[in-house]
Amino acid sequence: MLAVVGSLIAFIGAIWLIVTAIQTGQTTGDKVIWALVNFLCQPLGGIIFYIVKKQGLIPLLMVIGGWVLLIAGGGMNFSVGNMP
């Protein structure tokens, strides 16, 4: 259950970061690049976006917190030894 809540929080934070990147971009190219970085490289893309643009701290913290909950809840747990 903790992993599901973490996934949901991380997803909402990632979408919020993408929207923030689109809103704060000066040109169309800038908007597209930052949106793609945030879409493809979470949470590292969000950290880089915050360092460069000084925008989006709350959604970045949501993404990081969601990842922490996801990992703490065992959401990314798999075992190779139990494969058929």
N, C-alpha and C positions, 0 to 999 in steps of 0.2 A: 504494500500500500504506500509506503514511504517513497518507493521508486516511482510510482505513478504520479504522486503529488510533485516530486522533483522534476519529472519529465514535463509536466504541465507548466510549472513555474518557469523552467528553462525555455520552453517553447514560446510562452507569452513574452518573456524578456527578449528573446531573439527577434520576434516579430516587431516588438517595440523599438529595438535597436535599428532594424532595417528602416522602419518608418522615420526614425530620428535622422538616420543617414540621408534619406531622400529629402527631408525637410531642410537640413542644414547645408546641403551641397550648393555651391555657387553656380556651377555649370551642369549641363546634362551629363557630361562625361564624368564629372566628379560625383554626381549622385549615383550613377550606375556603378562606378568602381567601388564606392563605399558600401552600396547595397549588396553587391556581390561578395565583397570581403566579409561582411557581416553574415551573409547567408551561408557561405561555404566554409568559413573558418571560425566557428564558435567554439570556445569562448575567447580564443586568441585574437580573432578579428575584432571583437568588441573591446578588448583591452587596448589594442593598437589604435582603434578609432577614438577611444577616450583620451589616450595620451596625445594624439595628434590634434584632435578637434576640441577637446575639453567639453564635450557634450555627452549625454547619455549615461550618467553615473548610475542612476536608479535601475534602468533596464540591465546594465552590465552586472550590477550586484544581484539582480534577479537571476540572470543566467548562471553566474558562479554559484549562487546558493542552490539553484535547481540541480546543477551538476553534483554538488556536494550531497544533497538529499538522494539523488539518483544512485550515486555510488554507495552511500551509507545504507540504502535500502536493498542493495544487491541487484540493482536493475541491469547492470552490465555483466553479470556473473554467468560464466559458462564453464563447462568442464569438458575437456577433450577426452578424458578417460571414460566417460559415460556414453560416448557416441557408439551407435550400433555398427 
